[in-house]
Amino acid sequence: MKRRLTALALSAAMALSLAACGSSGNSTSAGAPAQETAVQEAPAEESAGAQESEDADPAAREDEKWTGEISHISMTYLTFGQTPADMDKVVAKINELTIPKIGVEIEFVPLGIYDSLAQYPLWISSGENVDLINIAFQDISTYINQGLIIPLNDIVASSAPNISKMMQEYPLVDGSYKDGEFYGISPRAQTYGSGSSIMIPRRVLDSVGVVPEEDHIYSMEELGEIFAKEKEAFPDQYMMDLVTSSITGSRYGFYNSGLDALGTTNSSGLLMGKNSTEVKNLYATEEYAAYLNTIRDWYQKGYIHPDAATTSQTGTEWLTGGVALGNFVGGEPNQLYGAENLFGEPCYQLQTVEPFMPAKASSGAFWSIPITSKDPEGAMRFLDLMYDDTGELLNLILWGIEGEHYVMVDPAEDLIGFPEGIDSTTSGYYVSFGFYGNRAKEYIWDMSSSHARCQAYTDWAMQNKTKGYGFCYDPSNYADQIAAINAVEAQYLPVLESGSADPAKILPEFLQKLDAAGINEVIADKQAQFDEWLAQQ
């Protein structure tokens, strides 16, 4: 039967949708373009008091071997369409760990992430037995409302001590609730917090005498001063990879902290500032008008490419082709590793938005148990082990077998690399997605993503929760108006936010069209729902 699951996966139609309240907790929201191995043993001389303390902690680990019945569990393993050659070898290694420890034998069911939208409902409706599914980049509420997955409150309480403890501090289940029950568990992210930064090659800033300040938040005025120096030194290049020809949402969030669209987008209004409880039309504010004036100034000074609003090229093409010098991304420390791979040289990361925690703080990927699972309790035992504080199972799933698929470069920092002669394209096992468990214990490939740096960023963000943290707006009653607002945004934002149009002339027209599309009615509905939620807190 499980082999049949794989065959079904290969024939599914390709589709992808983004959940309204399932956006990534690591990416900038509200207007920004939404890695220890050994189990530690207690010392032989441990006191009775300490042992009592361990027994009182439901997450305390025991060295005793599993003595009950063995659970045989199948779990989806999402890919970009290609199953790793050594997947079965890694699964065998995983079972060497999990069978004696928690009494679970696992089988991975490889599935292309685009195929999962069609396959999951098909499997469940036809009665196929799959015990754990990862609902990624699609709306989990569809599965909840159709009764395809089971509520997890009771089974987490009885079988998942690690998850139970972790969800008290981090938003593992936010966005998966209905009527007081939660239906999905997201990974504990490597970092939490919405923020933004700009990546600039070190040679560029060094050549113009700019020494970035770590953890300093750079304003648009300060960025403009840096861009002026860069333009003088590199007159034939542009200061950022800004391409607005296909944007449908504002990039205002790349420069301003505390913007919270309350689980949706700017189409229905947002909070401006972490202490705000007023839902506003961003586009009608003085702050937005000032932002457009700055963008217009940058455009006229040559910091922004003149074809930004019309080009068919991408910002990545401009960066790799030497056309642009700056790359706006999220603010997390691990963004630096990706940027340096993109640029092919060392970069500086300048923070432009102080990290904060908005309404939608959980990941867009949820682990859920289908109603067809024959062993939900065994499935939850396996899932819970991904969230333990050793990272042993997590890193087996993510990176495979040490010495074969990776080597440990610095055990003290959990820093790994590829074995000699191997890279991500030639390795027999290289995971596509980081959807698994306690990512705070994930091995890292670069020290810019060190556990200390990622935790510091998370702590910073956790101190800046918006008033909407934990709330999610339901826009279903105004779907037609929001569609109309989105169409207006798609028409006007490319020219306004590239600086290629004079905002004094175009912004009033934009606002008039938004009013006609019904933005004020939608904002009033969001405000009413938010006020009701606030009253219950």
ChimeraX attribute file (.defattr): number of C-alpha atoms within 10 A of each C-alpha:
attribute: neighborCount
match mode: 1-to-1
recipient: residues
	/A:1	9
	/A:2	14
	/A:3	8
	/A:4	10
	/A:5	18
	/A:6	15
	/A:7	13
	/A:8	15
	/A:9	22
	/A:10	14
	/A:11	11
	/A:12	18
	/A:13	12
	/A:14	13
	/A:15	12
	/A:16	14
	/A:17	11
	/A:18	12
	/A:19	20
	/A:20	22
	/A:21	27
	/A:22	28
	/A:23	25
	/A:24	22
	/A:25	24
	/A:26	24
	/A:27	23
	/A:28	31
	/A:29	35
	/A:30	33
	/A:31	23
	/A:32	23
	/A:33	19
	/A:34	19
	/A:35	25
	/A:36	17
	/A:37	17
	/A:38	9
	/A:39	14
	/A:40	12
	/A:41	9
	/A:42	13
	/A:43	7
	/A:44	6
	/A:45	6
	/A:46	9
	/A:47	10
	/A:48	9
	/A:49	9
	/A:50	11
	/A:51	12
	/A:52	10
	/A:53	11
	/A:54	15
	/A:55	13
	/A:56	10
	/A:57	12
	/A:58	15
	/A:59	18
	/A:60	14
	/A:61	19
	/A:62	13
	/A:63	11
	/A:64	9
	/A:65	12
	/A:66	14
	/A:67	11
	/A:68	9
	/A:69	11
	/A:70	15
	/A:71	20
	/A:72	16
	/A:73	23
	/A:74	20
	/A:75	21
	/A:76	23
	/A:77	22
	/A:78	26
	/A:79	18
	/A:80	14
	/A:81	15
	/A:82	11
	/A:83	20
	/A:84	16
	/A:85	12
	/A:86	15
	/A:87	19
	/A:88	14
	/A:89	13
	/A:90	21
	/A:91	18
	/A:92	14
	/A:93	16
	/A:94	22
	/A:95	18
	/A:96	13
	/A:97	17
	/A:98	21
	/A:99	20
	/A:100	17
	/A:101	18
	/A:102	22
	/A:103	21
	/A:104	24
	/A:105	22
	/A:106	21
	/A:107	20
	/A:108	18
	/A:109	20
	/A:110	22
	/A:111	24
	/A:112	20
	/A:113	24
	/A:114	22
	/A:115	22
	/A:116	26
	/A:117	21
	/A:118	16
	/A:119	22
	/A:120	21
	/A:121	16
	/A:122	14
	/A:123	17
	/A:124	17
	/A:125	12
	/A:126	9
	/A:127	13
	/A:128	18
	/A:129	20
	/A:130	28
	/A:131	25
	/A:132	25
	/A:133	21
	/A:134	23
	/A:135	25
	/A:136	26
	/A:137	22
	/A:138	23
	/A:139	22
	/A:140	26
	/A:141	19
	/A:142	13
	/A:143	19
	/A:144	18
	/A:145	10
	/A:146	9
	/A:147	12
	/A:148	17
	/A:149	22
	/A:150	20
	/A:151	21
	/A:152	18
	/A:153	14
	/A:154	11
	/A:155	15
	/A:156	19
	/A:157	14
	/A:158	13
	/A:159	20
	/A:160	22
	/A:161	20
	/A:162	25
	/A:163	27
	/A:164	19
	/A:165	15
	/A:166	16
	/A:167	15
	/A:168	9
	/A:169	10
	/A:170	18
	/A:171	22
	/A:172	25
	/A:173	22
	/A:174	25
	/A:175	31
	/A:176	24
	/A:177	15
	/A:178	12
	/A:179	5
	/A:180	8
	/A:181	14
	/A:182	19
	/A:183	24
	/A:184	27
	/A:185	27
	/A:186	29
	/A:187	25
	/A:188	26
	/A:189	28
	/A:190	25
	/A:191	25
	/A:192	29
	/A:193	31
	/A:194	34
	/A:195	29
	/A:196	29
	/A:197	27
	/A:198	26
	/A:199	24
	/A:200	24
	/A:201	19
	/A:202	16
	/A:203	13
	/A:204	18
	/A:205	18
	/A:206	12
	/A:207	11
	/A:208	17
	/A:209	12
	/A:210	13
	/A:211	10
	/A:212	15
	/A:213	12
	/A:214	10
	/A:215	12
	/A:216	12
	/A:217	19
	/A:218	19
	/A:219	13
	/A:220	16
	/A:221	10
	/A:222	11
	/A:223	14
	/A:224	19
	/A:225	10
	/A:226	16
	/A:227	24
	/A:228	18
	/A:229	17
	/A:230	22
	/A:231	18
	/A:232	11
	/A:233	13
	/A:234	15
	/A:235	13
	/A:236	11
	/A:237	19
	/A:238	25
	/A:239	25
	/A:240	22
	/A:241	22
	/A:242	24
	/A:243	24
	/A:244	25
	/A:245	21
	/A:246	16
	/A:247	17
	/A:248	19
	/A:249	22
	/A:250	24
	/A:251	23
	/A:252	20
	/A:253	23
	/A:254	27
	/A:255	22
	/A:256	23
	/A:257	26
	/A:258	27
	/A:259	27
	/A:260	34
	/A:261	27
	/A:262	31
	/A:263	27
	/A:264	23
	/A:265	22
	/A:266	27
	/A:267	29
	/A:268	29
	/A:269	26
	/A:270	28
	/A:271	25
	/A:272	23
	/A:273	18
	/A:274	19
	/A:275	13
	/A:276	16
	/A:277	18
	/A:278	17
	/A:279	22
	/A:280	21
	/A:281	21
	/A:282	23
	/A:283	21
	/A:284	15
	/A:285	11
	/A:286	10
	/A:287	14
	/A:288	16
	/A:289	16
	/A:290	12
	/A:291	18
	/A:292	23
	/A:293	18
	/A:294	17
	/A:295	23
	/A:296	22
	/A:297	17
	/A:298	20
	/A:299	20
	/A:300	14
	/A:301	14
	/A:302	17
	/A:303	25
	/A:304	24
	/A:305	24
	/A:306	16
	/A:307	15
	/A:308	24
	/A:309	22
	/A:310	15
	/A:311	14
	/A:312	11
	/A:313	12
	/A:314	15
	/A:315	21
	/A:316	17
	/A:317	12
	/A:318	21
	/A:319	18
	/A:320	13
	/A:321	11
	/A:322	13
	/A:323	18
	/A:324	23
	/A:325	25
	/A:326	26
	/A:327	23
	/A:328	24
	/A:329	24
	/A:330	28
	/A:331	27
	/A:332	27
	/A:333	22
	/A:334	21
	/A:335	18
	/A:336	24
	/A:337	16
	/A:338	12
	/A:339	23
	/A:340	16
	/A:341	11
	/A:342	13
	/A:343	20
	/A:344	11
	/A:345	12
	/A:346	15
	/A:347	21
	/A:348	23
	/A:349	26
	/A:350	21
	/A:351	28
	/A:352	27
	/A:353	24
	/A:354	23
	/A:355	30
	/A:356	29
	/A:357	32
	/A:358	32
	/A:359	25
	/A:360	30
	/A:361	31
	/A:362	30
	/A:363	27
	/A:364	25
	/A:365	25
	/A:366	28
	/A:367	25
	/A:368	28
	/A:369	27
	/A:370	26
	/A:371	18
	/A:372	19
	/A:373	21
	/A:374	17
	/A:375	17
	/A:376	22
	/A:377	19
	/A:378	23
	/A:379	26
	/A:380	24
	/A:381	22
	/A:382	25
	/A:383	25
	/A:384	21
	/A:385	23
	/A:386	25
	/A:387	27
	/A:388	23
	/A:389	21
	/A:390	19
	/A:391	24
	/A:392	21
	/A:393	24
	/A:394	28
	/A:395	23
	/A:396	19
	/A:397	23
	/A:398	21
	/A:399	20
	/A:400	25
	/A:401	18
	/A:402	14
	/A:403	12
	/A:404	15
	/A:405	21
	/A:406	21
	/A:407	17
	/A:408	18
	/A:409	14
	/A:410	11
	/A:411	12
	/A:412	8
	/A:413	16
	/A:414	20
	/A:415	20
	/A:416	20
	/A:417	18
	/A:418	19
	/A:419	15
	/A:420	10
	/A:421	7
	/A:422	14
	/A:423	14
	/A:424	12
	/A:425	8
	/A:426	10
	/A:427	18
	/A:428	19
	/A:429	24
	/A:430	21
	/A:431	19
	/A:432	17
	/A:433	13
	/A:434	17
	/A:435	24
	/A:436	23
	/A:437	29
	/A:438	27
	/A:439	24
	/A:440	22
	/A:441	24
	/A:442	27
	/A:443	26
	/A:444	22
	/A:445	19
	/A:446	17
	/A:447	17
	/A:448	16
	/A:449	22
	/A:450	22
	/A:451	23
	/A:452	13
	/A:453	16
	/A:454	21
	/A:455	17
	/A:456	15
	/A:457	23
	/A:458	22
	/A:459	16
	/A:460	17
	/A:461	20
	/A:462	18
	/A:463	12
	/A:464	21
	/A:465	22
	/A:466	23
	/A:467	22
	/A:468	25
	/A:469	20
	/A:470	19
	/A:471	20
	/A:472	22
	/A:473	23
	/A:474	17
	/A:475	19
	/A:476	8
	/A:477	10
	/A:478	17
	/A:479	12
	/A:480	13
	/A:481	21
	/A:482	22
	/A:483	13
	/A:484	18
	/A:485	23
	/A:486	19
	/A:487	16
	/A:488	19
	/A:489	23
	/A:490	18
	/A:491	16
	/A:492	19
	/A:493	23
	/A:494	23
	/A:495	20
	/A:496	23
	/A:497	28
	/A:498	25
	/A:499	25
	/A:500	22
	/A:501	20
	/A:502	14
	/A:503	21
	/A:504	11
	/A:505	9
	/A:506	13
	/A:507	20
	/A:508	13
	/A:509	13
	/A:510	19
	/A:511	18
	/A:512	11
	/A:513	18
	/A:514	24
	/A:515	13
	/A:516	13
	/A:517	20
	/A:518	18
	/A:519	23
	/A:520	17
	/A:521	14
	/A:522	22
	/A:523	22
	/A:524	15
	/A:525	20
	/A:526	25
	/A:527	22
	/A:528	14
	/A:529	16
	/A:530	21
	/A:531	14
	/A:532	11
	/A:533	15
	/A:534	13
	/A:535	7
	/A:536	6
	/A:537	5
